Amino acid sequence: MRKLIDAVLIKGLPAADIKNANKVNLWIFLWACTLVATVMMQEMQIIQNSVVSLVAALVNLAMGVTMALTYRRMLHTLDEMERKIQYNALASAVAMAMLVYGASSILAKAAITPELDASWMLTIMAFTYSGGLIAGRLRMA
């Protein structure tokens, strides 16, 4: 159980790696907040103007680009083992998203299930990525 807690809390990584990971987490949080806030305001019809929607989309895009660049910068500073863990987790998340999207598309076309919402895809990717990081750190510990 202690190894699991250490893997979740990223114990054992250098302070610089933890600092960079926290920066990435902050940008992920800000990006997700702008996405959720914009979608909720559109659904509640608070945002009805297409110009405001465009501005909100551009703000979300800017947050997302900053998040991606921060993640890329973090990857370049990691040691070889942690970088391998990150890449494996990322590959697992992309693979899971492709598999779930493919299966759900087939089921939606057959009118068995409704179309999969993009928020579910992001959630699936996030949980798969997080699980991959934890599993990788447990394996490498």
N, C-alpha and C positions, 0 to 999 in steps of 0.2 A: 504494500500500500504506500509505503514511503517513496518508492521509486516512481509510482504514478503521480503522487503529489509533486515531486521534484520535476517530473517531465511537464506537468501542466504549468508550474510556476517558473519554468525555464531556469532552474537552479543549475549551477555549474558552468553557465556561459560567462564569457568575459563581460565586464561592466559595459564596454562599448557596444557589444552585440545586444545586450538588454536595452540599452538606451536607444539604439537604432530600431529595435523591434517595437519599443513603446512609441516611437515617432510614427512608424507604419500603422500601428494600432490606432493612434490618434487620427490620422488621415482617413483610415477606413471608417472610423466612427463618424467623422465629419461628413464624409461622402454619403454614408448611409442615412444620416440625419437629413441632409438636403434632399435625398431621394424620397424618403418617407414623407417629409414635410410637404414637398411639392405634390406628390401623388394624393396625399390626404386633402390638401387644400383644393386640388382640382376636383376630387370626388365630392367634397362638401360644397363645391361651387363658390369657394372663396376667390379662387383664381378663375376668372372667366375671360380674361383678355389674352389674346394670343401673343401680344408683345410681352406681357408679364410671364407667360408660360415659356417663351423663348429665353428670356433673361434667366428664369429659374433653371432651365435646361443647360444654359451656358455656365451658370454657377456650379451646377452638379457636374458638368463635364470638366470644368477647371479643377474641382476637388478630386475627381477621379484620375485625371492626368497627374496631379501632384501626388496622389496616393501611389500610382504606378511607378513614378519616378523615384519616390522615397523607398519603395519596395526594391526596385532595381539597385539603388545605391546600397541598401542594406545587404542584398545578395553579394555584391562585390566586396564587401568588407568581412564577410563571414569566413570562418575557417572551412577547410575542405569537407569535414564530416557534417557540420551543420548545414552547409550549402547543399550537400547531397540529400539530407533530410528534407530541406525546403523544396528541392526540385521533385523529389519523390512524392511529397504531399501535394504539390501543385499538379503533378501529372495524374495522381489519383483523383483529385477534384475535377479536373477536366474530363477524364475518362468517365467518371460517375455521371457528370452532367450530360455527356453525350449519350450514355446508355439510357438514363432516365428520360431524356428528351425523345430519343428514338422510340422507346416503348410507349411513352405517353402519347406521342403523335399517332402511332398506330391505333391505340385505343380510342383516341379522340376522333380519328377519321371513321372508325367503326361505330361511333356514337355510343361507346361503352362508358367513357368518362368525358368530363368537360376538358377543354384545352388547358394545358398546364400554364399557370400564370408565371410570369418572369420572376416574381418575388420568390416563388417556390424553388426555381432553378438556382437563384442566388443563395437561398438558404441551404439547399442540398450541397452546393459547392463549398459554402463556408464550413458546414459541419464535417464534410469529407476532408477538407483541407486541415481543419483543426484536429480531427481524429488521426490523420496521417502524420501530423507533426508529433502528436503524443506517442503514437505507435513507433515512429522512427526513433524518437529519443529513448523510449524504453528498450528498443532493440539495440541501440548503440551504447546504452549505459553499462 
